[in-house]
Amino acid sequence: MPHYVLTLSCPDRPGIVSAVSGRLLRHGGNILESQQYNDLATDRFFMRTVFAADALLPELQASIGELAHDFAMDWSLRDRAQPRRVMLLASRFDHCLADILYRWRIGELPMQITAVVSNHPRDTYRHLAFDGIDFHHLPVDRGRKAEQEAALWSLIEGTQTELVVLARYMQVLSDALAARLAGRCINIHHSFLPGFKGARPYHQAHARGVKLIGATAHFVTADLDEGPIIEQDTQRVGHHDTPEDMIRIGRDIERRVLAQALRYWLDDRILLNGHRTVVFAV
Ligand SMILES: Nc1nc2c(c(=O)[nH]1)N[C@@H](CN(C=O)c1ccc(C(=O)N[C@@H](CCC(=O)O)C(=O)O)cc1)CN2
């Protein structure tokens, strides 16, 4: 029996859970897992429900669409058996790319990788196995960023990519491209945001003399390192740690934070709540 995941958000009011569960029951739905949250500050309701049903997706979508209209819902319904289509972007540092490829290879990240894209040549990753995944070298030559982004966008569209992961991709996306990728582009920033935005956060952290460093996975917006935060983690450092030590310690934090954020996205556990997120963790 297919398993479906329904995510929704709408203005809060009594009876949302009852209406949704009743509608699913009407189609023989058996709820397997359900989480909800009411943001009292915005009076907005968020819900994620996993259910089993013999009914076909189009029938369910039509029925839930009616309900969604009545409750002014933003919603999505997906067959959990359908793997998501994800594109991986990286620059010189490949530790996050290598980690995601390994987790995907062993089945921890159930997704279809549509391509690996870099502004550096294939040889940069000569020790990484791409297992038949297409690699695209899209260099950013001075004054030709628009052309590079046009090629990148055509690849994203041409491969029907649902999510773009910036796995230490060190080029700032233009406002236009960030807008096109709103809610479907996740970046790993190598600091505990909002501290130390920009390209060299570990050197900034060392100069400030912090005792904790971290990493942040967030949705990409036009405003650099300002997007809705999905996942964060930290680790202690000391006066003896050099910027190089922090870069080494930070690699592990970046890997686990990005992998967790990607697992949440693949399992429809992230809902946007304005410039914040609701994350229905396991
Ligand atoms: N529109 C956005 N684009 C990107 C974001 C984002 O939040 N919004 N995050 C970055 C990743 N990043 C930090 O996490 C980051 C990347 C690059 C830079 C930067 O200053 N890059 C320089 C070039 C550096 C180089 O070539 O090595 C630049 O683009 O001029 C800062 C932060 C990914 N894109």
The ligand as an ORCA input file, in Angstrom:
! r2SCAN-3c Opt
* xyz 0 1
  N      22.419     34.386     -2.915
  C      23.183     33.610     -2.124
  N      24.194     32.929     -2.669
  C      24.950     32.134     -1.883
  C      24.716     32.051     -0.485
  C      23.600     32.774      0.048
  O      23.324     32.730      1.268
  N      22.869     33.528     -0.803
  N      25.577     31.323      0.324
  C      26.860     31.074     -0.298
  C      27.834     30.297      0.498
  N      28.668     31.171      1.288
  C      28.651     31.042      2.605
  O      28.061     30.125      3.145
  C      29.506     32.154      0.648
  C      30.032     31.878     -0.547
  C      30.826     32.824     -1.175
  C      31.082     34.039     -0.623
  C      31.913     35.033     -1.343
  O      32.165     36.100     -0.869
  N      32.330     34.639     -2.577
  C      33.097     35.518     -3.431
  C      34.043     34.665     -4.261
  C      34.834     33.743     -3.420
  C      35.635     32.769     -4.254
  O      35.626     32.841     -5.467
  O      36.245     31.915     -3.583
  C      32.181     36.142     -4.460
  O      31.208     35.459     -4.835
  O      32.536     37.240     -4.858
  C      30.513     34.309      0.605
  C      29.729     33.358      1.259
  C      26.715     30.476     -1.662
  N      25.967     31.409     -2.458
*
